C-alpha cells in the first residue's frame, strides 16, 4: 500500500493514483517516476511534466513543472511541489505548510488521474535510484 511519508493530516493517496503508481513501481526501493507530454511547450502550454519520488512504498515528493518566461528565455521550473519529507507545499517559489494545501492536493490528484487516464502523458519513465 502506497503512503505519504510522515502521514500528514488531511493527506491520502487517491486510490486510482495508487493503482497507477503500483503498476509502475513493483518492488521496494528508491524511484523517480516521470510523466511527460511531448506536446508541452512554453509557447503552446499543455500538460505539465510531473515527477514523483517513491521510497519503499512512501511518496516523498510530487512536483509538476511549468515554463516561466517566453521565447528563448523560457525556463522549466517547479510549478507545484509537495515535499512531504520537508512538510511543505510550494507553488512557483512560494512555500507553505502542508496543512494549508490539503484541499489543493486532493484536487491536484484528481486532475492528474484524469489526464493520465485520457492518455495525456505519452512519456512515462521509472528510474531506480
MOPAC internal coordinates of N, CA, C and O (Angstrom, degrees):
PM7 1SCF
backbone

  N    0.0000 0     0.00 0     0.00 0    0    0    0
  C    1.4565 1     0.00 0     0.00 0    1    0    0
  C    1.5270 1   108.98 1     0.00 0    2    1    0
  O    1.2310 1   120.70 1   -51.54 1    3    2    1
  N    1.3133 1   116.27 1   128.46 1    3    2    1
  C    1.4522 1   122.73 1  -179.66 1    5    3    2
  C    1.5242 1   109.34 1   -79.92 1    6    5    3
  O    1.2310 1   120.64 1   -47.06 1    7    6    5
  N    1.3269 1   116.38 1   132.94 1    7    6    5
  C    1.4664 1   122.31 1   179.48 1    9    7    6
  C    1.5216 1   109.40 1  -129.73 1   10    9    7
  O    1.2310 1   121.28 1   -14.10 1   11   10    9
  N    1.3118 1   115.15 1   165.90 1   11   10    9
  C    1.4623 1   121.29 1   174.03 1   13   11   10
  C    1.5195 1   107.40 1   -94.03 1   14   13   11
  O    1.2310 1   120.68 1   -48.95 1   15   14   13
  N    1.3345 1   116.31 1   131.05 1   15   14   13
  C    1.4616 1   120.28 1  -178.84 1   17   15   14
  C    1.5252 1   109.52 1   -56.23 1   18   17   15
  O    1.2310 1   120.61 1   -46.06 1   19   18   17
  N    1.3231 1   116.43 1   133.94 1   19   18   17
  C    1.4557 1   121.68 1   179.67 1   21   19   18
  C    1.5183 1   114.55 1    81.67 1   22   21   19
  O    1.2310 1   119.73 1   169.05 1   23   22   21
  N    1.3318 1   118.11 1   -10.95 1   23   22   21
  C    1.4681 1   123.60 1  -179.44 1   25   23   22
  C    1.5231 1   113.13 1    43.33 1   26   25   23
  O    1.2310 1   119.95 1  -119.69 1   27   26   25
  N    1.3504 1   117.70 1    60.31 1   27   26   25
  C    1.4711 1   119.14 1  -179.87 1   29   27   26
  C    1.5266 1   111.64 1   -62.99 1   30   29   27
  O    1.2310 1   120.80 1   -33.11 1   31   30   29
  N    1.3142 1   116.08 1   146.89 1   31   30   29
  C    1.4706 1   122.07 1   180.00 1   33   31   30
  C    1.5212 1   109.79 1   -59.43 1   34   33   31
  O    1.2310 1   120.56 1   -43.89 1   35   34   33
  N    1.3265 1   116.54 1   136.11 1   35   34   33
  C    1.4555 1   121.54 1   177.21 1   37   35   34
  C    1.5190 1   114.11 1    84.78 1   38   37   35
  O    1.2310 1   119.86 1  -179.53 1   39   38   37
  N    1.3196 1   117.88 1     0.47 1   39   38   37
  C    1.4577 1   121.53 1  -177.31 1   41   39   38
  C    1.5175 1   110.94 1  -115.32 1   42   41   39
  O    1.2310 1   121.23 1   -49.39 1   43   42   41
  N    1.3096 1   115.26 1   130.61 1   43   42   41
  C    1.4583 1   122.55 1   174.62 1   45   43   42
  C    1.5216 1   106.88 1  -146.77 1   46   45   43
  O    1.2310 1   120.97 1   -16.84 1   47   46   45
  N    1.3087 1   115.75 1   163.16 1   47   46   45
  C    1.4543 1   120.74 1   176.85 1   49   47   46
  C    1.5298 1   108.49 1   -91.81 1   50   49   47
  O    1.2310 1   120.81 1   -53.74 1   51   50   49
  N    1.3064 1   116.06 1   126.26 1   51   50   49
  C    1.4569 1   122.74 1   173.77 1   53   51   50
  C    1.5330 1   107.74 1   -53.84 1   54   53   51
  O    1.2310 1   120.13 1   -46.93 1   55   54   53
  N    1.3300 1   117.36 1   133.07 1   55   54   53
  C    1.4743 1   121.79 1  -175.56 1   57   55   54
  C    1.5300 1   112.04 1   -56.53 1   58   57   55
  O    1.2310 1   119.74 1   139.04 1   59   58   57
  N    1.3185 1   118.10 1   -40.96 1   59   58   57
  C    1.4620 1   120.81 1  -179.88 1   61   59   58
  C    1.5251 1   110.15 1   -68.86 1   62   61   59
  O    1.2310 1   120.10 1   139.79 1   63   62   61
  N    1.3199 1   117.41 1   -40.21 1   63   62   61
  C    1.4681 1   120.36 1   176.26 1   65   63   62
  C    1.5266 1   110.14 1   -62.37 1   66   65   63
  O    1.2310 1   120.52 1   139.56 1   67   66   65
  N    1.3061 1   116.62 1   -40.44 1   67   66   65
  C    1.4623 1   120.07 1   177.40 1   69   67   66
  C    1.5300 1   110.47 1   -61.17 1   70   69   67
  O    1.2310 1   119.96 1   137.43 1   71   70   69
  N    1.3190 1   117.69 1   -42.57 1   71   70   69
  C    1.4628 1   121.05 1   177.80 1   73   71   70
  C    1.5220 1   111.33 1   -62.50 1   74   73   71
  O    1.2310 1   120.38 1   138.26 1   75   74   73
  N    1.3347 1   116.87 1   -41.74 1   75   74   73
  C    1.4663 1   121.21 1   177.91 1   77   75   74
  C    1.5279 1   109.96 1   -59.93 1   78   77   75
  O    1.2310 1   120.77 1   129.67 1   79   78   77
  N    1.3294 1   116.14 1   -50.33 1   79   78   77
  C    1.4652 1   119.77 1  -177.50 1   81   79   78
  C    1.5279 1   111.41 1   -65.36 1   82   81   79
  O    1.2310 1   120.07 1   140.48 1   83   82   81
  N    1.3290 1   117.47 1   -39.52 1   83   82   81
  C    1.4705 1   120.35 1   179.25 1   85   83   82
  C    1.5253 1   111.62 1   -66.17 1   86   85   83
  O    1.2310 1   119.97 1   151.32 1   87   86   85
  N    1.3251 1   117.67 1   -28.68 1   87   86   85
  C    1.4655 1   120.23 1   176.95 1   89   87   86
  C    1.5234 1   111.66 1   -72.85 1   90   89   87
  O    1.2310 1   120.45 1   157.21 1   91   90   89
  N    1.3200 1   116.75 1   -22.79 1   91   90   89
  C    1.4642 1   121.41 1  -178.73 1   93   91   90
  C    1.5249 1   113.09 1   -95.45 1   94   93   91
  O    1.2310 1   120.57 1   144.18 1   95   94   93
  N    1.3281 1   116.52 1   -35.82 1   95   94   93
  C    1.4689 1   122.21 1  -177.76 1   97   95   94
  C    1.5244 1   107.21 1  -113.33 1   98   97   95
  O    1.2310 1   120.79 1   -70.97 1   99   98   97
  N    1.3219 1   116.10 1   109.03 1   99   98   97
  C    1.4624 1   120.67 1  -170.35 1  101   99   98
  C    1.5265 1   114.72 1   -97.49 1  102  101   99
  O    1.2310 1   119.73 1   163.96 1  103  102  101
  N    1.3329 1   118.12 1   -16.04 1  103  102  101
  C    1.4650 1   119.56 1  -178.49 1  105  103  102
  C    1.5205 1   110.39 1  -144.30 1  106  105  103
  O    1.2310 1   120.77 1   -13.99 1  107  106  105
  N    1.3301 1   116.12 1   166.01 1  107  106  105
  C    1.4622 1   120.83 1  -179.10 1  109  107  106
  C    1.5199 1   110.84 1   -64.63 1  110  109  107
  O    1.2310 1   121.27 1   -27.67 1  111  110  109
  N    1.2990 1   115.17 1   152.33 1  111  110  109
  C    1.4559 1   122.93 1  -179.48 1  113  111  110
  C    1.5098 1   108.80 1   150.34 1  114  113  111
  O    1.2310 1   120.96 1     4.21 1  115  114  113
  N    1.3156 1   115.76 1  -175.79 1  115  114  113
  C    1.4658 1   122.41 1   177.50 1  117  115  114
  C    1.5223 1   108.21 1  -102.86 1  118  117  115
  O    1.2310 1   120.41 1   -57.75 1  119  118  117
  N    1.3321 1   116.83 1   122.25 1  119  118  117
  C    1.4553 1   122.06 1  -176.23 1  121  119  118
  C    1.5222 1   110.73 1  -130.74 1  122  121  119
  O    1.2310 1   121.63 1   -31.75 1  123  122  121
  N    1.3204 1   114.48 1   148.25 1  123  122  121
  C    1.4562 1   122.22 1   165.39 1  125  123  122
  C    1.5230 1   105.58 1  -115.34 1  126  125  123
  O    1.2310 1   120.69 1   -58.35 1  127  126  125
  N    1.3226 1   116.28 1   121.65 1  127  126  125
  C    1.4561 1   121.70 1   177.84 1  129  127  126
  C    1.5278 1   106.94 1  -109.82 1  130  129  127
  O    1.2310 1   120.86 1   -55.52 1  131  130  129
  N    1.3319 1   115.95 1   124.48 1  131  130  129
  C    1.4586 1   121.10 1  -176.86 1  133  131  130
  C    1.5207 1   110.24 1  -116.10 1  134  133  131
  O    1.2310 1   121.14 1   -43.48 1  135  134  133
  N    1.3169 1   115.42 1   136.52 1  135  134  133
  C    1.4636 1   122.86 1   178.40 1  137  135  134
  C    1.5263 1   106.70 1  -121.74 1  138  137  135
  O    1.2310 1   120.53 1   -58.54 1  139  138  137
  N    1.3423 1   116.60 1   121.46 1  139  138  137
  C    1.4668 1   119.79 1  -178.14 1  141  139  138
  C    1.5168 1   110.33 1  -133.35 1  142  141  139
  O    1.2310 1   121.71 1   -28.46 1  143  142  141
  N    1.3163 1   114.34 1   151.54 1  143  142  141
  C    1.4621 1   122.64 1   173.71 1  145  143  142
  C    1.5274 1   107.36 1  -114.57 1  146  145  143
  O    1.2310 1   120.61 1   -57.38 1  147  146  145
  N    1.3274 1   116.45 1   122.62 1  147  146  145
  C    1.4672 1   119.60 1  -177.93 1  149  147  146
  C    1.5291 1   111.96 1   -65.98 1  150  149  147
  O    1.2310 1   119.79 1   164.26 1  151  150  149
  N    1.3239 1   118.00 1   -15.74 1  151  150  149
  C    1.4673 1   121.74 1   179.74 1  153  151  150
  C    1.5240 1   113.20 1   -82.72 1  154  153  151
  O    1.2310 1   119.85 1   167.45 1  155  154  153
  N    1.3302 1   117.90 1   -12.55 1  155  154  153
  C    1.4690 1   120.32 1  -174.51 1  157  155  154
  C    1.5215 1   110.59 1   -73.08 1  158  157  155
  O    1.2310 1   120.77 1   -50.00 1  159  158  157
  N    1.3329 1   116.13 1   130.00 1  159  158  157
  C    1.4667 1   120.81 1   177.59 1  161  159  158
  C    1.5234 1   109.53 1  -151.40 1  162  161  159
  O    1.2310 1   121.20 1   -15.86 1  163  162  161
  N    1.3233 1   115.31 1   164.14 1  163  162  161
  C    1.4655 1   120.51 1   178.16 1  165  163  162
  C    1.5325 1   110.53 1   -64.98 1  166  165  163
  O    1.2310 1   120.30 1   146.53 1  167  166  165
  N    1.3157 1   117.03 1   -33.47 1  167  166  165
  C    1.4605 1   120.85 1  -176.65 1  169  167  166
  C    1.5269 1   112.70 1   -78.24 1  170  169  167
  O    1.2310 1   120.45 1   137.75 1  171  170  169
  N    1.3404 1   116.74 1   -42.25 1  171  170  169
  C    1.4641 1   120.45 1  -172.87 1  173  171  170
  C    1.5244 1   114.08 1  -102.26 1  174  173  171
  O    1.2310 1   120.17 1   166.19 1  175  174  173
  N    1.3359 1   117.28 1   -13.81 1  175  174  173
  C    1.4590 1   119.22 1  -174.97 1  177  175  174
  C    1.5169 1   110.02 1    73.31 1  178  177  175
  O    1.2310 1   120.37 1    31.42 1  179  178  177
  N    1.3297 1   116.90 1  -148.58 1  179  178  177
  C    1.4571 1   121.05 1  -179.89 1  181  179  178
  C    1.5150 1   110.89 1   123.12 1  182  181  179
  O    1.2310 1   120.99 1    26.01 1  183  182  181
  N    1.3132 1   115.72 1  -153.99 1  183  182  181
  C    1.4623 1   122.04 1  -177.35 1  185  183  182
  C    1.5219 1   109.09 1   -91.95 1  186  185  183
  O    1.2310 1   121.19 1   -60.34 1  187  186  185
  N    1.3126 1   115.34 1   119.66 1  187  186  185
  C    1.4568 1   121.97 1  -174.39 1  189  187  186
  C    1.5301 1   112.13 1   -67.14 1  190  189  187
  O    1.2310 1   120.71 1   -34.46 1  191  190  189
  N    1.3389 1   116.24 1   145.54 1  191  190  189
  C    1.4637 1   119.03 1   174.05 1  193  191  190
  C    1.5305 1   110.76 1   -67.36 1  194  193  191
  O    1.2310 1   121.05 1   -33.60 1  195  194  193
  N    1.3215 1   115.60 1   146.40 1  195  194  193
  C    1.4648 1   122.24 1  -178.09 1  197  195  194
  C    1.5254 1   108.67 1  -130.17 1  198  197  195
  O    1.2310 1   121.24 1   -40.10 1  199  198  197
  N    1.3214 1   115.23 1   139.90 1  199  198  197
  C    1.4627 1   121.34 1   177.56 1  201  199  198
  C    1.5277 1   108.47 1  -127.30 1  202  201  199
  O    1.2310 1   120.87 1   -45.06 1  203  202  201
  N    1.3373 1   115.94 1   134.94 1  203  202  201
  C    1.4579 1   122.13 1   179.70 1  205  203  202
  C    1.5219 1   108.25 1  -126.61 1  206  205  203
  O    1.2310 1   120.42 1   -50.78 1  207  206  205
  N    1.3222 1   116.80 1   129.22 1  207  206  205
  C    1.4626 1   120.04 1   173.48 1  209  207  206
  C    1.5171 1   108.56 1  -103.42 1  210  209  207
  O    1.2310 1   121.65 1   -51.07 1  211  210  209
  N    1.3294 1   114.44 1   128.93 1  211  210  209
  C    1.4582 1   121.63 1   177.94 1  213  211  210
  C    1.5223 1   108.13 1  -122.26 1  214  213  211
  O    1.2310 1   121.02 1   -49.59 1  215  214  213
  N    1.3116 1   115.65 1   130.41 1  215  214  213
  C    1.4656 1   122.03 1   176.71 1  217  215  214
  C    1.5207 1   107.60 1  -125.63 1  218  217  215
  O    1.2310 1   121.30 1   -66.52 1  219  218  217
  N    1.3279 1   115.12 1   113.48 1  219  218  217
  C    1.4708 1   120.69 1   177.44 1  221  219  218
  C    1.5297 1   111.89 1    46.84 1  222  221  219
  O    1.2310 1   120.62 1  -123.58 1  223  222  221
  N    1.3103 1   116.42 1    56.42 1  223  222  221
  C    1.4663 1   124.62 1   175.87 1  225  223  222
  C    1.5236 1   114.28 1    66.57 1  226  225  223
  O    1.2310 1   120.47 1  -158.85 1  227  226  225
  N    1.3215 1   116.70 1    21.15 1  227  226  225
  C    1.4658 1   120.79 1   175.35 1  229  227  226
  C    1.5249 1   109.44 1  -124.20 1  230  229  227
  O    1.2310 1   120.73 1   -46.19 1  231  230  229
  N    1.3153 1   116.21 1   133.81 1  231  230  229
  C    1.4605 1   120.72 1   176.58 1  233  231  230
  C    1.5248 1   107.77 1   -78.58 1  234  233  231
  O    1.2310 1   120.76 1   -59.49 1  235  234  233
  N    1.3168 1   116.16 1   120.51 1  235  234  233
  C    1.4675 1   122.30 1   179.88 1  237  235  234
  C    1.5302 1   109.95 1   -89.63 1  238  237  235
  O    1.2310 1   120.93 1   133.38 1  239  238  237
  N    1.3410 1   115.83 1   -46.62 1  239  238  237
  C    1.4640 1   119.49 1   176.15 1  241  239  238
  C    1.5192 1   110.63 1  -152.88 1  242  241  239
  O    1.2310 1   121.44 1   -22.40 1  243  242  241
  N    1.3255 1   114.85 1   157.60 1  243  242  241
  C    1.4651 1   123.93 1   171.84 1  245  243  242
  C    1.5215 1   105.62 1  -132.07 1  246  245  243
  O    1.2310 1   120.83 1   -56.01 1  247  246  245
  N    1.3231 1   116.02 1   123.99 1  247  246  245
  C    1.4652 1   120.36 1  -178.53 1  249  247  246
  C    1.5209 1   109.14 1  -130.70 1  250  249  247
  O    1.2310 1   120.52 1   -48.36 1  251  250  249
  N    1.3279 1   116.62 1   131.64 1  251  250  249
  C    1.4557 1   118.00 1   167.46 1  253  251  250
  C    1.5228 1   107.20 1  -111.63 1  254  253  251
  O    1.2310 1   121.63 1   -30.75 1  255  254  253
  N    1.3130 1   114.48 1   149.25 1  255  254  253
  C    1.4540 1   121.57 1  -172.94 1  257  255  254
  C    1.5197 1   109.98 1  -113.31 1  258  257  255
  O    1.2310 1   120.91 1   -32.21 1  259  258  257
  N    1.3240 1   115.86 1   147.79 1  259  258  257
  C    1.4532 1   121.79 1  -179.34 1  261  259  258
  C    1.5269 1   109.54 1  -139.77 1  262  261  259
  O    1.2310 1   121.27 1   -24.76 1  263  262  261
  N    1.3109 1   115.17 1   155.24 1  263  262  261
  C    1.4567 1   119.31 1   174.87 1  265  263  262
  C    1.5185 1   110.28 1   -82.42 1  266  265  263
  O    1.2310 1   121.06 1   -41.21 1  267  266  265
  N    1.3137 1   115.58 1   138.79 1  267  266  265
  C    1.4617 1   122.94 1   172.89 1  269  267  266
  C    1.5178 1   106.10 1  -122.19 1  270  269  267
  O    1.2310 1   120.53 1   -46.71 1  271  270  269
  N    1.3146 1   116.60 1   133.29 1  271  270  269
  C    1.4537 1   120.85 1  -176.66 1  273  271  270
  C    1.5129 1   109.87 1    95.66 1  274  273  271
  O    1.2310 1   121.25 1     4.56 1  275  274  273
  N    1.3250 1   115.21 1  -175.44 1  275  274  273
  C    1.4640 1   118.80 1  -178.18 1  277  275  274
  C    1.5223 1   110.38 1  -144.01 1  278  277  275
  O    1.2310 1   122.18 1   -12.86 1  279  278  277
  N    1.3154 1   113.43 1   167.14 1  279  278  277
  C    1.4564 1   120.73 1   178.67 1  281  279  278
  C    1.5146 1   112.42 1    56.98 1  282  281  279
  O    1.2310 1   120.42 1    38.32 1  283  282  281
  N    1.3327 1   116.81 1  -141.68 1  283  282  281
  C    1.4636 1   120.00 1  -176.54 1  285  283  282
  C    1.5322 1   112.84 1   -71.41 1  286  285  283
  O    1.2310 1   120.43 1   172.04 1  287  286  285
  N    1.3272 1   116.78 1    -7.96 1  287  286  285
  C    1.4608 1   120.64 1  -178.74 1  289  287  286
  C    1.5268 1   113.30 1   -99.43 1  290  289  287
  O    1.2310 1   120.40 1  -177.61 1  291  290  289
  N    1.3225 1   116.83 1     2.39 1  291  290  289
  C    1.4675 1   120.53 1   179.09 1  293  291  290
  C    1.5263 1   109.25 1   -64.78 1  294  293  291
  O    1.2310 1   121.47 1   -41.16 1  295  294  293
  N    1.3153 1   114.79 1   138.84 1  295  294  293
  C    1.4599 1   120.72 1  -177.81 1  297  295  294
  C    1.5248 1   108.91 1  -131.21 1  298  297  295
  O    1.2310 1   120.72 1   -44.24 1  299  298  297
  N    1.3303 1   116.24 1   135.76 1  299  298  297
  C    1.4586 1   121.41 1   177.74 1  301  299  298
  C    1.5249 1   108.67 1   -82.67 1  302  301  299
  O    1.2310 1   120.60 1   -60.26 1  303  302  301
  N    1.3351 1   116.47 1   119.74 1  303  302  301
  C    1.4672 1   122.19 1  -176.98 1  305  303  302
  C    1.5295 1   109.33 1  -131.57 1  306  305  303
  O    1.2310 1   120.79 1   -10.32 1  307  306  305
  N    1.3184 1   116.09 1   169.68 1  307  306  305
  C    1.4583 1   120.39 1   175.74 1  309  307  306
  C    1.5229 1   108.50 1   -65.24 1  310  309  307
  O    1.2310 1   120.97 1   -54.12 1  311  310  309
  N    1.3343 1   115.75 1   125.88 1  311  310  309
  C    1.4597 1   120.86 1   175.64 1  313  311  310
  C    1.5208 1   109.61 1   -94.34 1  314  313  311
  O    1.2310 1   120.84 1   117.98 1  315  314  313
  N    1.3208 1   116.01 1   -62.02 1  315  314  313
  C    1.4708 1   122.80 1   174.69 1  317  315  314
  C    1.5168 1   106.77 1  -119.67 1  318  317  315
  O    1.2310 1   121.19 1   -41.39 1  319  318  317
  N    1.3248 1   115.33 1   138.61 1  319  318  317
  C    1.4655 1   118.92 1  -176.42 1  321  319  318
  C    1.5224 1   109.34 1  -145.69 1  322  321  319
  O    1.2310 1   121.23 1   -66.92 1  323  322  321
  N    1.3293 1   115.26 1   113.08 1  323  322  321
  C    1.4637 1   120.31 1   173.03 1  325  323  322
  C    1.5159 1   106.65 1  -101.31 1  326  325  323
  O    1.2310 1   120.22 1   -74.12 1  327  326  325
  N    1.3131 1   117.19 1   105.88 1  327  326  325
  C    1.4656 1   122.15 1   177.55 1  329  327  326
  C    1.5251 1   106.83 1  -102.42 1  330  329  327
  O    1.2310 1   121.32 1   -89.12 1  331  330  329
  N    1.3201 1   115.08 1    90.88 1  331  330  329
  C    1.4616 1   120.06 1  -174.78 1  333  331  330
  C    1.5190 1   111.74 1   -68.27 1  334  333  331
  O    1.2310 1   120.22 1   147.58 1  335  334  333
  N    1.3340 1   117.19 1   -32.42 1  335  334  333
  C    1.4684 1   120.60 1   179.02 1  337  335  334
  C    1.5254 1   110.91 1   -64.46 1  338  337  335
  O    1.2310 1   120.38 1   144.50 1  339  338  337
  N    1.3309 1   116.89 1   -35.50 1  339  338  337
  C    1.4691 1   121.45 1   179.42 1  341  339  338
  C    1.5274 1   112.14 1   -89.29 1  342  341  339
  O    1.2310 1   120.48 1   168.39 1  343  342  341
  N    1.3398 1   116.68 1   -11.61 1  343  342  341
  C    1.4626 1   120.25 1   179.23 1  345  343  342
  C    1.5109 1   113.70 1    74.70 1  346  345  343
  O    1.2310 1   120.58 1  -146.33 1  347  346  345
  N    1.3416 1   116.50 1    33.67 1  347  346  345
  C    1.4548 1   118.23 1  -179.07 1  349  347  346
  C    1.5279 1   112.08 1  -144.16 1  350  349  347
  O    1.2310 1   121.89 1   -19.22 1  351  350  349
  N    1.3178 1   113.98 1   160.78 1  351  350  349
  C    1.4562 1   123.06 1   176.76 1  353  351  350
  C    1.5187 1   107.27 1  -125.59 1  354  353  351
  O    1.2310 1   120.84 1   -42.91 1  355  354  353
  N    1.3243 1   116.01 1   137.09 1  355  354  353
  C    1.4535 1   119.66 1   179.79 1  357  355  354
  C    1.5115 1   111.74 1  -124.86 1  358  357  355
  O    1.2310 1   121.51 1   -31.06 1  359  358  357
  N    1.3208 1   114.71 1   148.94 1  359  358  357
  C    1.4541 1   120.87 1   175.72 1  361  359  358
  C    1.5184 1   107.65 1  -134.48 1  362  361  359
  O    1.2310 1   120.90 1   -72.43 1  363  362  361
  N    1.3242 1   115.88 1   107.57 1  363  362  361
  C    1.4578 1   124.51 1  -179.77 1  365  363  362
  C    1.5391 1   111.95 1    44.85 1  366  365  363
  O    1.2310 1   121.06 1  -125.09 1  367  366  365
  N    1.3289 1   115.57 1    54.91 1  367  366  365
  C    1.4536 1   121.19 1   173.47 1  369  367  366
  C    1.5109 1   116.88 1    93.56 1  370  369  367
  O    1.2310 1   119.59 1   167.31 1  371  370  369
  N    1.3189 1   118.39 1   -12.69 1  371  370  369
  C    1.4668 1   121.65 1   178.38 1  373  371  370
  C    1.5265 1   107.62 1  -101.65 1  374  373  371
  O    1.2310 1   120.02 1   -52.71 1  375  374  373
  N    1.3213 1   117.56 1   127.29 1  375  374  373
  C    1.4655 1   120.80 1  -177.35 1  377  375  374
  C    1.5196 1   111.51 1  -113.65 1  378  377  375
  O    1.2310 1   121.73 1   -36.21 1  379  378  377
  N    1.3425 1   114.30 1   143.79 1  379  378  377
  C    1.4600 1   123.17 1  -177.61 1  381  379  378
  C    1.5179 1   108.64 1  -134.24 1  382  381  379
  O    1.2310 1   120.81 1   -15.93 1  383  382  381
  N    1.3160 1   116.06 1   164.07 1  383  382  381
  C    1.4522 1   120.37 1   172.60 1  385  383  382
  C    1.5245 1   109.68 1   -68.69 1  386  385  383
  O    1.2310 1   120.48 1   -29.11 1  387  386  385
  N    1.3243 1   116.69 1   150.89 1  387  386  385
  C    1.4628 1   120.82 1  -178.66 1  389  387  386
  C    1.5273 1   113.03 1   -57.27 1  390  389  387
  O    1.2310 1   120.53 1   146.64 1  391  390  389
  N    1.3307 1   116.60 1   -33.36 1  391  390  389
  C    1.4656 1   119.48 1  -177.53 1  393  391  390
  C    1.5282 1   111.75 1   -61.30 1  394  393  391
  O    1.2310 1   119.91 1   154.02 1  395  394  393
  N    1.3251 1   117.78 1   -25.98 1  395  394  393
  C    1.4610 1   121.38 1  -179.33 1  397  395  394
  C    1.5185 1   113.18 1   -80.16 1  398  397  395
  O    1.2310 1   120.05 1   168.42 1  399  398  397
  N    1.3280 1   117.51 1   -11.58 1  399  398  397
  C    1.4649 1   120.51 1  -173.47 1  401  399  398
  C    1.5214 1   113.75 1  -122.24 1  402  401  399
  O    1.2310 1   119.76 1  -163.72 1  403  402  401
  N    1.3292 1   118.07 1    16.28 1  403  402  401
  C    1.4725 1   120.99 1  -176.77 1  405  403  402
  C    1.5350 1   111.55 1   -62.96 1  406  405  403
  O    1.2310 1   119.79 1   136.78 1  407  406  405
  N    1.3201 1   118.01 1   -43.22 1  407  406  405
  C    1.4607 1   120.16 1   179.82 1  409  407  406
  C    1.5242 1   111.03 1   -66.89 1  410  409  407
  O    1.2310 1   120.50 1   140.39 1  411  410  409
  N    1.3258 1   116.65 1   -39.61 1  411  410  409
  C    1.4602 1   121.27 1   176.45 1  413  411  410
  C    1.5277 1   110.58 1   -61.77 1  414  413  411
  O    1.2310 1   119.63 1   142.31 1  415  414  413
  N    1.3301 1   118.32 1   -37.69 1  415  414  413
  C    1.4601 1   122.93 1   177.57 1  417  415  414
  C    1.5359 1   110.55 1   -60.60 1  418  417  415
  O    1.2310 1   120.17 1   134.90 1  419  418  417
  N    1.3152 1   117.29 1   -45.10 1  419  418  417
  C    1.4629 1   120.35 1   179.56 1  421  419  418
  C    1.5379 1   110.86 1   -62.81 1  422  421  419
  O    1.2310 1   120.23 1   136.46 1  423  422  421
  N    1.3114 1   117.17 1   -43.54 1  423  422  421
  C    1.4629 1   121.64 1   178.23 1  425  423  422
  C    1.5265 1   110.93 1   -65.08 1  426  425  423
  O    1.2310 1   120.59 1   136.00 1  427  426  425
  N    1.3158 1   116.48 1   -44.00 1  427  426  425
  C    1.4631 1   121.04 1  -179.51 1  429  427  426
  C    1.5325 1   110.77 1   -59.41 1  430  429  427
  O    1.2310 1   120.46 1   133.00 1  431  430  429
  N    1.3317 1   116.73 1   -47.00 1  431  430  429
  C    1.4664 1   120.10 1   179.72 1  433  431  430
  C    1.5262 1   111.34 1   -59.65 1  434  433  431
  O    1.2310 1   120.98 1   135.02 1  435  434  433
  N    1.3242 1   115.73 1   -44.98 1  435  434  433
  C    1.4637 1   120.56 1  -179.31 1  437  435  434
  C    1.5271 1   110.74 1   -59.36 1  438  437  435
  O    1.2310 1   120.53 1   133.67 1  439  438  437
  N    1.3257 1   116.60 1   -46.33 1  439  438  437
  C    1.4687 1   120.69 1   178.64 1  441  439  438
  C    1.5195 1   111.27 1   -63.61 1  442  441  439
  O    1.2310 1   120.40 1   136.00 1  443  442  441
  N    1.3350 1   116.83 1   -44.00 1  443  442  441
  C    1.4621 1   120.45 1  -179.49 1  445  443  442
  C    1.5254 1   110.15 1   -59.62 1  446  445  443
  O    1.2310 1   120.12 1   133.19 1  447  446  445
  N    1.3205 1   117.37 1   -46.81 1  447  446  445
  C    1.4691 1   121.58 1  -179.81 1  449  447  446
  C    1.5329 1   109.87 1   -59.57 1  450  449  447
  O    1.2310 1   120.19 1   136.06 1  451  450  449
  N    1.3300 1   117.24 1   -43.94 1  451  450  449
  C    1.4652 1   120.31 1   178.88 1  453  451  450
  C    1.5314 1   111.00 1   -60.61 1  454  453  451
  O    1.2310 1   120.13 1   135.62 1  455  454  453
  N    1.3229 1   117.35 1   -44.38 1  455  454  453
  C    1.4679 1   120.99 1   179.86 1  457  455  454
  C    1.5314 1   110.61 1   -65.10 1  458  457  455
  O    1.2310 1   120.33 1   139.15 1  459  458  457
  N    1.3264 1   116.97 1   -40.85 1  459  458  457
  C    1.4596 1   120.84 1   179.79 1  461  459  458
  C    1.5309 1   110.06 1   -63.90 1  462  461  459
  O    1.2310 1   120.58 1   132.68 1  463  462  461
  N    1.3175 1   116.50 1   -47.32 1  463  462  461
  C    1.4643 1   120.54 1  -179.02 1  465  463  462
  C    1.5317 1   111.72 1   -64.23 1  466  465  463
  O    1.2310 1   120.30 1   151.26 1  467  466  465
  N    1.3195 1   117.04 1   -28.74 1  467  466  465
  C    1.4668 1   121.58 1   178.97 1  469  467  466
  C    1.5350 1   111.79 1   -82.87 1  470  469  467
  O    1.2310 1   120.07 1  -179.65 1  471  470  469
  N    1.3329 1   117.46 1     0.35 1  471  470  469
  C    1.4622 1   120.90 1   177.18 1  473  471  470
  C    1.5158 1   114.89 1    76.89 1  474  473  471
  O    1.2310 1   119.87 1  -156.00 1  475  474  473
  N    1.3137 1   117.85 1    24.00 1  475  474  473
  C    1.4650 1   120.87 1  -177.02 1  477  475  474
  C    1.5290 1   113.04 1   -73.83 1  478  477  475
  O    1.2310 1   120.01 1   158.81 1  479  478  477
  N    1.3303 1   117.59 1   -21.19 1  479  478  477
  C    1.4702 1   121.23 1   177.99 1  481  479  478
  C    1.5233 1   108.14 1  -100.62 1  482  481  479
  O    1.2310 1   120.58 1   -74.27 1  483  482  481
  N    1.3335 1   116.50 1   105.73 1  483  482  481
  C    1.4604 1   120.13 1  -176.73 1  485  483  482
  C    1.5283 1   113.46 1   -97.11 1  486  485  483
  O    1.2310 1   120.68 1  -177.59 1  487  486  485
  N    1.3193 1   116.31 1     2.41 1  487  486  485
  C    1.4694 1   120.76 1   177.60 1  489  487  486
  C    1.5232 1   107.88 1  -136.29 1  490  489  487
  O    1.2310 1   120.64 1   -79.76 1  491  490  489
  N    1.3293 1   116.38 1   100.24 1  491  490  489
  C    1.4496 1   122.06 1   179.85 1  493  491  490
  C    1.5267 1   107.23 1  -115.94 1  494  493  491
  O    1.2310 1   120.94 1   -57.00 1  495  494  493
  N    1.3336 1   115.81 1   123.00 1  495  494  493
  C    1.4652 1   119.81 1  -179.98 1  497  495  494
  C    1.5323 1   109.64 1  -125.93 1  498  497  495
  O    1.2310 1   121.83 1   -32.55 1  499  498  497
  N    1.3239 1   114.11 1   147.45 1  499  498  497
  C    1.4567 1   121.48 1   177.11 1  501  499  498
  C    1.5205 1   107.01 1  -124.23 1  502  501  499
  O    1.2310 1   120.83 1   -60.05 1  503  502  501
  N    1.3284 1   116.02 1   119.95 1  503  502  501
  C    1.4567 1   120.96 1  -179.26 1  505  503  502
  C    1.5185 1   110.00 1  -116.95 1  506  505  503
  O    1.2310 1   121.19 1   -55.68 1  507  506  505
  N    1.3248 1   115.33 1   124.32 1  507  506  505
  C    1.4642 1   121.04 1   174.45 1  509  507  506
  C    1.5219 1   107.30 1   -82.44 1  510  509  507
  O    1.2310 1   120.36 1   -52.71 1  511  510  509
  N    1.3269 1   116.91 1   127.29 1  511  510  509
  C    1.4623 1   120.40 1  -178.42 1  513  511  510
  C    1.5169 1   110.71 1   -86.04 1  514  513  511
  O    1.2310 1   120.10 1   180.00 1  515  514  513

